[in-house]
Amino acid sequence: MGKAADPACYAAPTPMLPVRRALVSVFDKTGLEDLGSGLAKLGVEIMSTGGTARQLAEGGVPVTAVSEITGHPEILHGRVKSLHPRIFGGILADRRRSEHRDELEQHEIPPIDLVAVNLYPFEDAAAAPDATVDGTVEMIDIGGPSMVRAAAKNFANVAVVVDPSDYPVVLAALESEGGLSEDVRRGLALKAFRHTRSYDAAIADWLANGAAPAPVDEPDALPGTVQIHLEQVLQPRYGENPHQAAAVYRQVGSGGVFGGFRQLQGKELSWNNLLDADAARKLSALFDGPEEDPTVVIVKHNNPCGVGRGGTLVSAYERALACDPVSAFGSIIAVNRPFDGALAEAMAKLFVEVVTAPSYEPAALERLGRKKNLRLLECPAFSPVPGQWELRAIEGGFLGQQIDAAPEDPAGWNCPTRAQPDAAQLRALDFAWKVCRATKSNAIVVTNEHQTVGIGAGQMSRVDSCRVALDKAQLEIAGTVAASDAFFPFRDGVDTLAAAGVTAIAQPGGSVRDDEIVAAADEHGIAMVLTGRRHFKH
């Protein structure tokens, strides 16, 4: 490792950098001719490579090929063209130091004042449907990031531009000020390093996705270190409350927020809208199987307040709404089918904040369009992947876990009670269990075969969740079933549900009092199935 220079040998940063020589090498040619002609009018000598040089020359901009500076042709199908001491010496020389200036003169290296470079579109290449490993690898830029990093490191002497939208700013400064200030150069360097950081993170993510995955059931399946590559895509007016600033980021390299949604109409999305839409969309996805009926999910404050299914979306909606029509005011609604005109008409009288659907029929868009503020989101179906994981922030760090995407098969449930659920009860229990896993714990969900009847969420004791679910019920409880997201610690919850008319219960089991809980079910003559898996949702 070379010895670090004594800071005392440096002169002060150049307050205003005149640009006499520029290196321009871009994949994205947006604004290239304007940049080239603007620099040429200012008397700037332009050096360039490959297609950039050709386009500038065709536009009448005088340009010198990098190969003329290096004395070497571009080789290896363009993999090596700018990687040369006569290029990097011109970029990295600290001209505040007399010895650097002497070395440039000794080796006849022309100093470079401006580097305008953008990179091969790696993310687009990796995401292409016909992408191959070899083709994607060729989109890993080497010379570009190297020049960008070199110029950004040397911002005391060089300006670097990676974003075509900055070309007019740079040209305007050169025309009006005769050079680029230290503040401008520092800002451009910051943007450049953020750009290369994101670029490298996208490559690392692609390589990681192609690596052999760790088995899902291994406790150390999560990575030992995590680098999150995020890009801001939305800026709500505020966060959960008006005094909190907020932003929405997508994970670069993923399909995007909600799998890459489109907002078709309505006001801008708020922080709370997005959280509730996420909850509604994920619950709706639990009813996406080929045997599932059209299903409507109504969510309020991150909890379902009604879920219904039926032969049509309208019947599903009517059943979902009947569970808790008061809470449905100002809600978020998700459906698992293309949103049709009949459902739009049925919803006309309900105030809804957001609707999310895989698609919308023209008649639905026309009817929903009469509510100008209603936010319509077109989202691909949520498809959880076993082993996929999520992060949640806590003070000073993050919690990481695999998402709760474990499949559930009622055929594998165990029934220890004398009463056995019939086919209708088992279908109702499966319905209740799906809703329960999307409800904040402690969660108790009471349903019939087609709709939620009462939902108790987020209570500090399980028996209180039972009481809340029953108290909120607007429909007949007798003959319903219930699901509990975790085991019953005492029999009081079972007693409470059975006394109200619940005839079957699904719960994970695993309590030290399981025998007592099963005995309570037998006393009441109700069926109880043990799913073997808990679904806490905090």
C-alpha positions as CSV (number, residue, x, y, z in Angstrom):
1,M,0.0,0.0,0.0
2,G,1.4,3.4,-1.0
3,K,2.2,5.9,1.7
4,A,-0.4,8.6,2.3
5,A,0.6,12.1,1.4
6,D,1.3,14.6,4.1
7,P,-1.8,16.9,4.2
8,A,0.5,19.9,4.5
9,C,1.7,19.3,0.9
10,Y,-1.8,20.1,-0.6
11,A,-2.7,23.6,-1.8
12,A,-6.2,24.8,-1.1
13,P,-9.0,23.4,-3.3
14,T,-9.5,25.2,-6.6
15,P,-12.2,27.7,-5.9
16,M,-13.3,27.9,-9.5
17,L,-12.3,25.2,-12.0
18,P,-12.1,26.2,-15.6
19,V,-12.8,23.4,-18.0
20,R,-10.4,23.1,-20.9
21,R,-10.6,19.4,-21.6
22,A,-13.4,17.0,-21.1
23,L,-13.8,13.2,-21.4
24,V,-17.2,12.2,-22.5
25,S,-18.2,8.5,-22.6
26,V,-21.9,7.7,-22.1
27,F,-24.2,4.7,-22.8
28,D,-27.3,6.9,-22.3
29,K,-27.0,9.4,-25.1
30,T,-29.7,11.7,-23.7
31,G,-28.6,15.3,-24.1
32,L,-25.3,14.3,-25.6
33,E,-25.3,16.5,-28.6
34,D,-26.3,19.5,-26.5
35,L,-23.5,18.8,-24.1
36,G,-21.0,18.3,-26.8
37,S,-21.9,21.4,-28.8
38,G,-22.1,23.5,-25.6
39,L,-18.6,22.4,-24.6
40,A,-17.3,23.0,-28.1
41,K,-18.7,26.5,-28.2
42,L,-16.8,27.2,-24.9
43,G,-13.6,26.0,-26.5
44,V,-13.4,22.8,-24.5
45,E,-11.4,19.9,-26.1
46,I,-13.5,16.8,-26.0
47,M,-12.1,13.2,-25.7
48,S,-14.4,10.3,-26.2
49,T,-14.8,6.6,-26.9
50,G,-16.7,4.3,-29.3
51,G,-20.3,5.2,-30.0
52,T,-20.2,8.4,-28.0
53,A,-17.3,9.7,-30.2
54,R,-19.2,8.7,-33.4
55,Q,-22.4,10.4,-32.4
56,L,-20.6,13.6,-31.4
57,A,-18.7,13.6,-34.7
58,E,-21.9,13.0,-36.7
59,G,-23.4,16.0,-34.9
60,G,-20.5,18.2,-36.0
61,V,-18.8,18.3,-32.6
62,P,-14.9,18.1,-32.8
63,V,-13.8,15.1,-30.9
64,T,-10.6,13.2,-30.2
65,A,-10.8,9.5,-29.8
66,V,-9.4,8.1,-26.5
67,S,-7.3,5.6,-28.5
68,E,-5.4,8.6,-30.0
69,I,-4.5,9.7,-26.5
70,T,-3.5,6.3,-25.2
71,G,-1.8,5.1,-28.4
72,H,-3.7,1.8,-28.1
73,P,-6.9,0.7,-29.9
74,E,-10.0,-0.5,-28.0
75,I,-9.6,-4.2,-27.5
76,L,-11.5,-7.3,-26.2
77,H,-14.8,-6.2,-27.8
78,G,-14.6,-2.9,-26.0
79,R,-13.9,-4.3,-22.5
80,V,-10.6,-2.3,-22.5
81,K,-10.6,1.2,-24.0
82,S,-10.2,3.8,-21.2
83,L,-8.2,1.8,-18.7
84,H,-4.9,3.4,-19.3
85,P,-2.4,5.6,-17.4
86,R,-2.8,8.4,-19.9
87,I,-6.5,8.6,-19.1
88,F,-6.5,7.9,-15.4
89,G,-3.4,10.0,-14.8
90,G,-5.2,12.9,-16.4
91,I,-8.2,12.4,-14.2
92,L,-6.4,11.6,-10.9
93,A,-3.5,14.1,-10.9
94,D,-3.8,16.5,-8.0
95,R,-2.8,19.6,-9.8
96,R,-2.4,21.5,-6.5
97,R,0.8,19.5,-6.0
98,S,3.8,20.5,-8.0
99,E,5.1,16.9,-8.3
100,H,1.9,15.7,-9.9
101,R,2.1,18.6,-12.4
102,D,5.7,17.6,-13.1
103,E,4.7,14.0,-13.7
104,L,1.9,14.9,-16.1
105,E,4.4,17.0,-18.1
106,Q,7.1,14.3,-18.0
107,H,4.7,11.6,-19.3
108,E,2.9,13.9,-21.7
109,I,-0.4,13.2,-20.0
110,P,-3.1,15.8,-20.8
111,P,-5.0,16.9,-17.6
112,I,-8.8,16.3,-17.7
113,D,-11.1,18.8,-16.1
114,L,-14.5,17.3,-16.7
115,V,-15.6,13.6,-16.9
116,A,-19.1,13.0,-18.2
117,V,-19.8,9.3,-17.9
118,N,-22.9,7.2,-17.4
119,L,-22.9,3.4,-17.2
120,Y,-24.1,0.4,-19.0
121,P,-27.7,-0.3,-18.1
122,F,-27.0,-3.3,-15.9
123,E,-30.4,-3.4,-14.1
124,D,-32.4,-3.3,-17.4
125,A,-30.3,-6.0,-18.9
126,A,-30.6,-8.3,-15.8
127,A,-34.4,-7.7,-15.7
128,A,-35.0,-8.5,-19.4
129,P,-37.2,-11.5,-20.0
130,D,-34.6,-13.0,-22.4
131,A,-31.6,-12.2,-20.2
132,T,-28.7,-14.7,-20.1
133,V,-25.9,-14.9,-17.7
134,D,-23.2,-14.1,-20.3
135,G,-25.3,-11.2,-21.7
136,T,-25.9,-9.7,-18.3
137,V,-22.2,-10.0,-17.4
138,E,-21.3,-8.0,-20.4
139,M,-23.5,-5.2,-19.0
140,I,-21.2,-5.0,-15.9
141,D,-19.4,-1.7,-16.6
142,I,-15.7,-1.6,-15.6
143,G,-14.1,1.4,-17.2
144,G,-17.1,3.7,-16.6
145,P,-17.3,3.2,-12.8
146,S,-13.5,3.5,-12.6
147,M,-13.5,6.8,-14.3
148,V,-16.4,8.1,-12.3
149,R,-14.8,7.1,-9.0
150,A,-11.5,8.5,-10.0
151,A,-13.0,11.9,-11.0
152,A,-15.2,12.0,-7.9
153,K,-12.2,11.3,-5.7
154,N,-10.4,14.1,-7.3
155,F,-13.2,16.6,-7.1
156,A,-10.7,19.2,-5.9
157,N,-9.4,19.3,-9.5
158,V,-12.1,17.5,-11.7
159,A,-15.8,17.7,-12.1
160,V,-17.8,14.5,-12.8
161,V,-21.3,14.3,-14.3
162,V,-23.2,11.0,-14.3
163,D,-26.7,12.3,-14.8
164,P,-27.8,13.9,-18.2
165,S,-30.2,16.2,-16.3
166,D,-27.1,17.9,-14.9
167,Y,-25.7,18.8,-18.3
168,P,-27.6,22.1,-18.5
169,V,-26.5,23.1,-15.0
170,V,-22.9,22.5,-15.8
171,L,-23.0,24.3,-19.1
172,A,-24.9,27.3,-17.5
173,A,-22.2,27.5,-14.8
174,L,-19.4,27.4,-17.3
175,E,-21.0,30.1,-19.4
176,S,-21.9,32.5,-16.6
177,E,-19.1,31.8,-14.1
178,G,-16.3,30.7,-16.4
179,G,-15.8,27.5,-14.3
180,L,-17.3,25.1,-11.7
181,S,-17.2,26.0,-8.0
182,E,-15.9,23.7,-5.3
183,D,-19.5,23.3,-4.0
184,V,-20.8,22.3,-7.4
185,R,-17.9,19.8,-7.8
186,R,-18.4,18.3,-4.3
187,G,-22.2,17.9,-5.0
188,L,-21.5,16.2,-8.3
189,A,-18.9,13.9,-6.6
190,L,-21.5,12.9,-4.0
191,K,-24.0,12.1,-6.7
192,A,-21.4,10.1,-8.5
193,F,-20.4,8.0,-5.5
194,R,-24.1,7.3,-4.7
195,H,-24.5,6.3,-8.4
196,T,-21.6,3.8,-8.3
197,R,-22.7,2.5,-4.9
198,S,-26.2,1.7,-6.3
199,Y,-24.7,0.2,-9.4
200,D,-22.4,-2.2,-7.5
201,A,-25.3,-3.1,-5.1
202,A,-27.5,-4.0,-8.1
203,I,-24.7,-6.3,-9.4
204,A,-24.2,-7.9,-6.0
205,D,-28.0,-8.5,-5.7
206,W,-28.1,-10.2,-9.1
207,L,-25.2,-12.4,-8.2
208,A,-26.7,-13.2,-4.8
209,N,-30.0,-14.2,-6.5
210,G,-28.2,-16.6,-8.7
211,A,-26.3,-18.2,-5.8
212,A,-27.4,-21.5,-4.2
213,P,-30.0,-20.5,-1.6
214,A,-29.7,-21.7,2.0
215,P,-32.4,-24.1,3.1
216,V,-35.4,-22.3,4.5
217,D,-35.4,-24.2,7.7
218,E,-31.8,-23.4,8.6
219,P,-31.6,-20.9,11.5
220,D,-28.7,-19.1,9.9
221,A,-30.4,-18.9,6.4
222,L,-30.4,-15.0,6.7
223,P,-27.3,-13.3,5.5
224,G,-24.6,-12.4,8.0
225,T,-24.3,-8.9,6.5
226,V,-26.9,-6.9,4.6
227,Q,-26.6,-4.0,2.3
228,I,-29.9,-2.4,1.4
229,H,-30.1,-0.8,-2.0
230,L,-33.0,1.6,-2.1
231,E,-34.2,4.3,-4.4
232,Q,-36.7,6.9,-3.5
233,V,-39.8,6.7,-5.7
234,L,-42.5,8.6,-3.8
235,Q,-42.7,11.4,-1.3
236,P,-46.0,11.5,0.7
237,R,-47.0,14.8,2.1
238,Y,-46.1,13.3,5.6
239,G,-45.7,10.1,7.5
240,E,-48.2,8.6,10.0
241,N,-48.8,12.2,11.3
242,P,-48.5,15.6,9.7
243,H,-45.4,16.5,11.7
244,Q,-43.4,13.5,10.4
245,A,-41.5,13.8,7.1
246,A,-41.7,10.6,4.9
247,A,-40.5,9.0,1.7
248,V,-41.2,5.7,-0.1
249,Y,-38.3,3.7,-1.4
250,R,-38.2,0.7,-3.7
251,Q,-35.6,-2.0,-3.4
252,V,-33.5,-1.7,-6.5
253,G,-33.4,-5.0,-8.4
254,S,-36.8,-6.0,-7.2
255,G,-40.1,-5.7,-9.1
256,G,-40.8,-2.5,-7.2
257,V,-43.3,-1.3,-4.5
258,F,-46.3,-3.7,-4.6
259,G,-44.6,-5.6,-7.4
260,G,-44.5,-2.5,-9.6
261,F,-48.0,-0.9,-9.3
262,R,-49.6,1.8,-11.4
263,Q,-51.8,4.5,-9.8
264,L,-54.6,5.0,-12.3
265,Q,-56.3,7.9,-10.6
266,G,-56.8,9.7,-7.3
267,K,-54.9,11.8,-4.8
268,E,-51.3,11.1,-3.9
269,L,-50.8,8.1,-1.7
270,S,-50.2,8.7,2.0
271,W,-47.9,6.7,4.3
272,N,-51.0,5.1,5.9
273,N,-52.6,4.4,2.6
274,L,-49.5,2.4,1.5
275,L,-49.3,0.4,4.7
276,D,-53.0,-0.5,4.6
277,A,-52.9,-1.3,0.8
278,D,-49.9,-3.6,1.5
279,A,-51.9,-5.4,4.2
280,A,-55.0,-5.7,2.0
281,R,-53.1,-6.9,-1.0
282,K,-51.2,-9.6,1.0
283,L,-54.4,-10.9,2.5
284,S,-56.1,-11.0,-0.8
285,A,-53.2,-13.1,-2.2
286,L,-54.1,-15.9,0.3
287,F,-57.3,-16.3,-1.8
288,D,-55.5,-16.5,-5.1
289,G,-55.6,-20.3,-5.5
290,P,-57.2,-21.9,-8.6
291,E,-60.0,-23.2,-6.4
292,E,-60.8,-19.9,-4.7
293,D,-63.9,-17.8,-5.3
294,P,-63.9,-14.1,-6.1
295,T,-62.8,-12.5,-2.8
296,V,-63.0,-8.9,-1.4
297,V,-60.8,-7.7,1.5
298,I,-61.6,-4.6,3.4
299,V,-58.8,-3.2,5.6
300,K,-58.7,-0.4,8.2
301,H,-55.6,0.5,10.2
302,N,-53.7,-2.5,9.0
303,N,-56.3,-5.0,10.1
304,P,-59.1,-6.7,8.1
305,C,-62.5,-5.4,9.1
306,G,-64.3,-7.6,6.6
307,V,-63.5,-10.4,4.1
308,G,-66.1,-12.1,1.9
309,R,-66.1,-14.5,-1.0
310,G,-68.8,-15.6,-3.4
311,G,-69.8,-16.4,-6.9
312,T,-69.2,-12.8,-8.0
313,L,-67.2,-9.8,-6.7
314,V,-70.5,-8.1,-5.8
315,S,-71.7,-10.9,-3.6
316,A,-68.2,-11.1,-2.0
317,Y,-68.2,-7.4,-1.4
318,E,-71.7,-7.4,0.2
319,R,-70.5,-10.2,2.5
320,A,-67.3,-8.4,3.4
321,L,-69.1,-5.2,4.1
322,A,-71.7,-6.8,6.3
323,C,-69.1,-7.8,8.8
324,D,-68.4,-4.3,10.0
325,P,-70.0,-1.6,7.8
326,V,-69.0,1.2,10.2
327,S,-65.3,0.5,10.1
328,A,-65.4,0.1,6.3
329,F,-65.8,3.9,6.0
330,G,-62.5,5.3,4.8
331,S,-61.1,1.8,4.2
332,I,-58.8,0.2,1.7
333,I,-60.3,-2.5,-0.5
334,A,-58.4,-5.3,-2.4
335,V,-59.9,-7.9,-4.7
336,N,-58.5,-11.0,-6.2
337,R,-60.1,-10.7,-9.6
338,P,-60.3,-8.0,-12.3
339,F,-62.4,-5.2,-10.9
340,D,-65.7,-5.1,-12.8
341,G,-68.4,-2.5,-13.3
342,A,-70.9,-4.2,-11.2
343,L,-68.7,-4.0,-8.1
344,A,-67.9,-0.4,-8.9
345,E,-71.7,0.4,-8.9
346,A,-72.2,-1.6,-5.7
347,M,-69.5,0.4,-3.9
348,A,-70.8,3.8,-5.1
349,K,-72.2,4.8,-1.7
350,L,-69.1,3.8,0.4
351,F,-66.3,6.2,1.0
352,V,-63.1,4.3,0.3
353,E,-59.5,5.7,0.3
354,V,-57.8,3.1,-1.9
355,V,-58.7,0.2,-4.2
356,T,-56.1,-2.3,-5.3
357,A,-56.8,-4.9,-8.0
358,P,-54.9,-6.9,-10.6
359,S,-56.8,-5.0,-13.4
360,Y,-59.9,-2.9,-14.0
361,E,-62.6,-3.3,-16.6
362,P,-63.5,-0.1,-18.6
363,A,-66.9,0.1,-17.0
364,A,-65.3,0.0,-13.5
365,L,-62.9,2.8,-14.4
366,E,-65.7,4.9,-15.7
367,R,-67.8,4.5,-12.6
368,L,-64.9,4.7,-10.1
369,G,-63.6,7.8,-12.0
370,R,-66.5,9.8,-10.8
371,K,-64.8,9.8,-7.4
372,K,-61.8,11.9,-8.4
373,N,-59.9,11.5,-5.1
374,L,-60.3,7.7,-4.9
375,R,-56.9,6.2,-5.5
376,L,-57.0,3.2,-7.9
377,L,-53.9,0.9,-7.8
378,E,-53.3,-1.7,-10.5
379,C,-51.0,-4.3,-8.8
380,P,-49.8,-7.7,-9.9
381,A,-50.7,-10.4,-7.5
382,F,-48.5,-10.7,-4.4
383,S,-46.6,-14.0,-4.6
384,P,-44.7,-14.8,-1.4
385,V,-41.6,-16.8,-1.9
386,P,-40.5,-19.3,0.8
387,G,-37.2,-18.1,2.2
388,Q,-37.8,-14.4,1.3
389,W,-37.1,-12.2,4.2
390,E,-38.1,-8.8,5.6
391,L,-36.6,-6.1,7.8
392,R,-38.2,-4.0,10.5
393,A,-36.5,-1.0,12.1
394,I,-35.9,-0.8,15.8
395,E,-33.9,1.9,17.6
396,G,-30.3,1.4,16.6
397,G,-30.8,-1.5,14.1
398,F,-33.2,-3.8,12.3
399,L,-34.9,-7.1,12.9
400,G,-34.7,-9.5,10.0
401,Q,-36.9,-12.6,9.5
402,Q,-38.2,-14.8,6.8
403,I,-41.7,-13.6,5.7
404,D,-44.6,-15.7,6.9
405,A,-45.2,-17.4,3.5
406,A,-45.5,-21.0,4.8
407,P,-48.2,-22.8,2.9
408,E,-51.2,-24.2,4.9
409,D,-52.9,-27.4,4.0
410,P,-56.0,-28.2,6.1
411,A,-55.5,-31.9,5.2
412,G,-52.5,-31.9,7.6
413,W,-54.4,-30.5,10.6
414,N,-55.0,-32.7,13.6
415,C,-58.4,-33.0,15.3
416,P,-58.1,-34.3,18.9
417,T,-61.7,-33.6,19.9
418,R,-64.6,-36.1,19.8
419,A,-66.5,-33.8,17.4
420,Q,-65.0,-33.8,13.9
421,P,-65.5,-30.9,11.5
422,D,-67.7,-31.6,8.5
423,A,-66.7,-30.5,5.0
424,A,-68.5,-27.1,5.4
425,Q,-66.9,-26.4,8.8
426,L,-63.5,-27.4,7.4
427,R,-63.9,-24.9,4.5
428,A,-65.0,-22.2,7.0
429,L,-62.0,-23.0,9.3
430,D,-59.7,-22.7,6.3
431,F,-61.3,-19.3,5.5
432,A,-61.0,-18.1,9.1
433,W,-57.4,-19.3,9.4
434,K,-56.4,-17.3,6.3
435,V,-57.9,-14.1,7.6
436,C,-56.5,-14.8,11.1
437,R,-52.9,-14.9,9.9
438,A,-53.3,-11.4,8.4
439,T,-54.7,-10.0,11.6
440,K,-52.7,-8.3,14.4
441,S,-52.1,-10.6,17.4
442,N,-53.7,-11.5,19.6
443,A,-56.1,-12.4,16.9
444,I,-59.5,-14.1,17.0
445,V,-61.5,-14.3,13.7
446,V,-65.1,-15.6,13.7
447,T,-66.5,-16.6,10.3
448,N,-69.0,-18.6,8.4
449,E,-68.1,-20.4,5.2
450,H,-68.3,-17.3,3.1
451,Q,-67.5,-14.2,5.2
452,T,-66.0,-12.8,8.4
453,V,-68.6,-12.4,11.2
454,G,-66.4,-10.8,13.9
455,I,-62.7,-9.9,14.2
456,G,-60.8,-9.3,17.5
457,A,-57.4,-7.9,16.8
458,G,-54.4,-6.6,18.8
459,Q,-55.8,-7.2,22.3
460,M,-53.5,-7.9,25.2
461,S,-55.3,-11.1,26.3
462,R,-56.7,-13.8,24.0
463,V,-60.0,-13.9,25.9
464,D,-60.4,-10.2,25.3
465,S,-59.9,-10.7,21.6
466,C,-62.7,-13.4,21.7
467,R,-65.0,-10.9,23.4
468,V,-64.2,-8.1,20.9
469,A,-64.8,-10.4,17.9
470,L,-68.2,-11.4,19.4
471,D,-69.2,-7.9,20.4
472,K,-68.4,-6.5,17.0
473,A,-70.4,-9.3,15.2
474,Q,-73.2,-7.9,13.1
475,L,-74.3,-11.3,11.8
476,E,-75.6,-14.5,13.3
477,I,-72.9,-16.2,15.4
478,A,-74.6,-19.5,16.0
479,G,-73.1,-22.1,13.7
480,T,-69.9,-20.1,13.0
481,V,-66.3,-21.2,13.4
482,A,-63.3,-19.3,14.9
483,A,-59.6,-19.2,14.4
484,S,-56.9,-18.1,16.9
485,D,-53.5,-17.1,15.7
486,A,-51.8,-18.7,18.7
487,F,-52.7,-21.3,21.3
488,F,-55.3,-20.7,24.0
489,P,-53.4,-20.3,27.3
490,F,-56.6,-20.9,29.3
491,R,-59.9,-22.5,28.5
492,D,-61.8,-19.1,29.0
493,G,-61.4,-18.2,25.4
494,V,-62.9,-21.5,24.3
495,D,-65.7,-21.2,26.8
496,T,-66.5,-17.7,25.6
497,L,-66.7,-18.6,21.9
498,A,-68.7,-21.8,22.5
499,A,-71.2,-20.0,24.7
500,A,-71.9,-17.6,21.8
501,G,-72.6,-20.4,19.3
502,V,-69.2,-21.1,17.7
503,T,-69.2,-24.8,16.6
504,A,-65.5,-25.3,15.6
505,I,-62.2,-23.7,16.3
506,A,-58.8,-23.8,14.6
507,Q,-55.7,-23.0,16.6
508,P,-52.0,-24.0,16.5
509,G,-51.9,-25.9,19.8
510,G,-48.7,-26.1,21.8
511,S,-49.9,-24.9,25.2
512,V,-49.0,-26.8,28.4
513,R,-52.8,-26.7,28.9
514,D,-53.7,-28.3,25.5
515,D,-55.4,-31.2,27.2
516,E,-57.5,-28.8,29.3
517,I,-58.3,-26.8,26.2
518,V,-59.4,-29.9,24.2
519,A,-61.4,-31.1,27.2
520,A,-63.3,-27.8,27.2
521,A,-64.1,-28.2,23.5
522,D,-65.4,-31.7,24.2
523,E,-67.5,-30.4,27.1
524,H,-69.2,-27.9,24.7
525,G,-69.4,-30.6,21.9
526,I,-67.5,-28.5,19.4
527,A,-64.7,-29.5,17.0
528,M,-61.2,-28.3,17.4
529,V,-58.4,-28.6,14.9
530,L,-54.7,-28.0,15.7
531,T,-52.8,-26.5,12.8
532,G,-49.4,-27.0,14.3
533,R,-48.2,-23.5,13.2
534,R,-48.6,-20.1,14.9
535,H,-49.2,-16.9,12.9
536,F,-48.4,-14.0,15.2
537,K,-48.5,-10.7,13.4
538,H,-47.1,-7.8,15.5
